[in-house]
Amino acid sequence: MAGRRGALIVLEGVDRAGKSTQSRKLVSALCAAGHRAELLRFPERSTEIGKLLSSYLEKKSEVEDHSVHLLFSANRWEHVPLIKEKLSQGVTLVVDRYAFSGVAFTSAKENFSLHWCKQPDVGLPKPDLVVFLQLRLAEAARRGEFGRERYENGSFQKRALQSFRQLMGDETLNWRVSSPGAFGKQLPALPAPAAEPSQAAPLESLGVLAPASPRWVSRSVGTGCLWDSQEELGRDQL
């Protein structure tokens, strides 16, 4: 019998909310508690796609908005084999940003709907837990180096936050909201897949991201789906 798979834990939030710091602390705390845990960050900037995204975010190059959205998604897709391998080995992955950031930030631009923004990530592994680090935008803007990267301005961050709030309305996801300070004080309970790493059990299948309308995908029995019932919301519904 194989051991339990690792948990897929995602930390999300606006820029400078403390995601990178809290992700590192969570990995250290999990390891100290006897779990096998590793950190993964998106965009992952070491690949060829990641280098393009890094240049774009640092305002060194320009990429058309639809194209760059697809590149961000492609950067996540190229790491799916690694994600599945690590989880199957019982390693819990703490992910600093994931598809939710991709959707929130692109939909903050003009003429982009949440529905369209979700489509490139359909089929990605579904997180067991998504923690949204809630920080006042004014406080985030006061943190060091705010404004260095492309999306770090107050009005854009406000629109991205509105999109995050819509995404958090999806009850098929295990969302948790926490302030950075409160999150760092207590180790969160691990989702069921990794709660007892020593207990022998079949590997539990990962859910996958799924589009809003079932007509776009054929289902497999026993496969969990993200965004299955999420309807497209227009900008006037924010």
Legacy VTK file of the C-alpha trace (Angstrom):
# vtk DataFile Version 3.0
C-alpha trace
ASCII
DATASET POLYDATA
POINTS 238 float
0.000 0.000 0.000
1.237 3.492 -0.818
1.439 6.208 1.808
-0.864 9.179 1.931
-0.128 11.873 -0.598
1.077 15.274 0.488
-1.254 18.245 0.774
-1.357 21.079 -1.733
-1.576 24.339 0.231
-1.770 27.690 -1.562
-1.195 31.146 -0.098
-2.826 34.038 -1.940
-3.264 37.766 -1.439
-2.534 41.164 -2.907
1.065 42.192 -3.549
3.218 42.681 -0.433
0.660 40.948 1.796
3.340 38.686 3.268
2.792 35.546 1.178
6.471 34.758 0.619
7.388 35.272 4.275
4.480 33.210 5.587
5.044 30.483 2.990
8.637 30.033 4.139
7.576 30.037 7.784
4.879 27.447 7.108
7.322 25.106 5.375
9.750 25.441 8.299
6.967 24.812 10.831
5.689 21.758 8.965
9.181 20.289 8.754
9.757 20.975 12.447
6.500 19.139 13.202
7.745 16.046 11.358
6.112 16.557 7.969
7.887 16.539 4.639
7.214 19.952 3.103
8.643 22.082 0.310
8.039 25.552 -1.101
6.987 26.387 -4.661
6.464 29.943 -5.937
4.617 31.239 -8.987
5.668 32.596 -11.272
8.606 30.218 -11.095
11.212 32.428 -12.755
14.010 29.959 -13.535
12.423 28.421 -16.660
12.424 30.064 -20.088
8.772 31.031 -19.629
9.530 32.224 -16.126
12.341 34.455 -17.395
9.946 36.108 -19.849
7.482 36.721 -17.026
10.171 38.101 -14.745
11.218 40.597 -17.407
7.591 41.587 -17.921
6.878 42.035 -14.200
10.044 44.071 -13.735
8.853 46.358 -16.556
11.840 45.507 -18.735
9.678 44.202 -21.602
6.113 44.456 -22.899
3.765 41.550 -23.642
0.177 41.791 -24.920
-2.301 41.206 -22.071
-3.945 38.038 -23.431
-0.552 36.565 -24.285
0.981 37.244 -20.890
-2.035 35.694 -19.149
-1.445 32.501 -21.134
2.261 32.613 -20.271
1.484 32.806 -16.554
-0.774 29.768 -16.955
1.869 27.935 -18.997
4.358 28.542 -16.191
2.028 26.716 -13.818
1.365 23.906 -16.289
5.049 23.201 -16.847
5.335 22.410 -13.131
2.352 20.046 -12.926
4.519 16.896 -13.344
6.707 18.051 -10.444
3.663 18.905 -8.301
2.099 15.491 -8.853
5.397 13.683 -8.248
6.062 15.485 -4.964
2.523 14.976 -3.675
2.571 11.283 -4.586
5.790 10.949 -2.572
4.032 12.316 0.511
5.586 15.782 0.301
3.300 18.670 1.250
3.722 21.596 -1.140
3.242 25.147 0.081
2.608 27.289 -3.002
3.188 31.038 -2.990
0.536 32.190 -5.541
-1.343 29.917 -7.917
-4.066 30.126 -10.573
-6.184 32.433 -8.380
-3.616 35.214 -8.678
-3.518 34.719 -12.428
-7.283 35.117 -12.657
-7.526 38.010 -10.186
-4.770 40.098 -11.730
-5.751 39.665 -15.373
-9.448 40.231 -14.634
-8.424 43.503 -12.968
-7.516 44.758 -16.439
-10.111 46.273 -18.767
-12.320 43.940 -20.831
-11.317 40.676 -19.119
-13.951 38.497 -17.450
-13.328 36.005 -14.671
-14.761 33.291 -16.890
-12.262 33.852 -19.698
-9.362 34.194 -17.279
-10.081 30.803 -15.678
-10.049 28.768 -18.878
-6.271 28.279 -19.399
-5.953 26.744 -15.914
-8.702 24.168 -16.379
-7.229 20.794 -15.363
-4.565 22.061 -12.940
-4.378 20.239 -9.587
-6.959 21.541 -7.134
-5.530 22.778 -3.815
-6.557 21.115 -0.566
-6.390 24.473 1.202
-6.218 28.081 -0.044
-5.231 30.699 2.538
-5.939 34.316 1.634
-3.698 36.675 3.588
-5.793 39.750 4.231
-3.940 43.035 4.589
-5.205 46.579 4.144
-4.096 47.919 0.774
-2.719 51.075 2.362
-0.527 48.997 4.668
0.676 46.808 1.786
1.630 49.943 -0.158
3.824 51.097 2.738
5.889 47.935 2.682
9.376 47.909 1.188
9.800 47.905 -2.593
6.083 48.364 -3.302
5.839 49.777 -6.819
8.936 48.012 -8.133
6.948 45.509 -10.183
4.306 46.118 -12.827
1.065 45.550 -10.925
2.072 47.292 -7.722
-0.119 50.379 -7.718
-3.063 51.146 -5.497
-5.901 51.295 -8.049
-4.879 48.057 -9.740
-4.496 46.247 -6.418
-7.996 47.391 -5.428
-9.487 45.867 -8.588
-7.514 42.651 -8.082
-8.835 42.433 -4.521
-12.402 42.678 -5.835
-11.700 39.728 -8.118
-10.187 37.731 -5.251
-13.374 38.315 -3.249
-15.441 36.884 -6.082
-13.193 33.832 -6.274
-13.516 33.287 -2.526
-17.256 32.955 -2.975
-16.737 29.504 -4.502
-17.874 27.061 -1.813
-16.306 24.087 -3.594
-12.917 25.363 -2.443
-11.423 25.197 1.026
-10.725 28.923 1.443
-9.441 30.363 4.705
-8.917 34.078 5.363
-6.261 35.223 7.818
-4.144 38.238 8.611
-0.409 37.629 8.078
0.272 38.049 11.790
-2.438 35.653 12.936
-1.502 33.059 10.334
2.099 32.975 11.508
1.204 32.281 15.135
-0.438 28.895 14.703
0.252 25.966 12.399
-2.918 25.332 10.366
-4.456 21.881 10.516
-3.339 19.944 7.478
-6.016 18.735 5.071
-6.849 15.045 5.286
-4.399 13.743 2.632
-1.348 14.612 4.730
-2.786 14.645 8.244
-1.275 11.253 9.100
1.777 10.767 6.878
2.769 7.473 8.503
-0.580 5.772 7.930
-0.655 3.454 4.934
-3.500 4.268 2.544
-4.039 4.461 -1.201
-3.017 7.727 -2.801
-6.019 10.010 -2.933
-6.679 11.519 -6.335
-6.202 15.229 -6.802
-9.140 17.288 -7.887
-8.669 19.445 -10.964
-9.680 22.910 -12.041
-12.787 22.723 -14.196
-14.586 25.323 -16.331
-17.782 27.028 -15.287
-19.932 25.126 -17.747
-19.981 21.283 -17.750
-20.439 21.209 -21.523
-16.760 22.036 -21.913
-15.397 18.933 -20.201
-16.083 15.210 -19.911
-16.024 14.055 -16.300
-14.259 11.121 -14.699
-16.001 9.374 -11.812
-14.505 10.421 -8.489
-12.642 13.454 -9.806
-13.132 16.625 -7.796
-13.440 19.856 -9.765
-12.785 23.506 -9.008
-14.972 26.345 -10.341
-17.568 23.812 -11.488
-20.547 25.966 -10.535
-18.876 29.348 -10.783
-20.813 31.624 -13.096
-19.306 34.428 -15.074
-19.782 37.781 -13.373
-19.693 41.034 -15.241
-17.765 44.068 -14.094
-21.041 45.733 -13.066
-21.601 42.956 -10.490
-18.403 43.664 -8.548
LINES 1 239
238 0 1 2 3 4 5 6 7 8 9 10 11 12 13 14 15 16 17 18 19 20 21 22 23 24 25 26 27 28 29 30 31 32 33 34 35 36 37 38 39 40 41 42 43 44 45 46 47 48 49 50 51 52 53 54 55 56 57 58 59 60 61 62 63 64 65 66 67 68 69 70 71 72 73 74 75 76 77 78 79 80 81 82 83 84 85 86 87 88 89 90 91 92 93 94 95 96 97 98 99 100 101 102 103 104 105 106 107 108 109 110 111 112 113 114 115 116 117 118 119 120 121 122 123 124 125 126 127 128 129 130 131 132 133 134 135 136 137 138 139 140 141 142 143 144 145 146 147 148 149 150 151 152 153 154 155 156 157 158 159 160 161 162 163 164 165 166 167 168 169 170 171 172 173 174 175 176 177 178 179 180 181 182 183 184 185 186 187 188 189 190 191 192 193 194 195 196 197 198 199 200 201 202 203 204 205 206 207 208 209 210 211 212 213 214 215 216 217 218 219 220 221 222 223 224 225 226 227 228 229 230 231 232 233 234 235 236 237
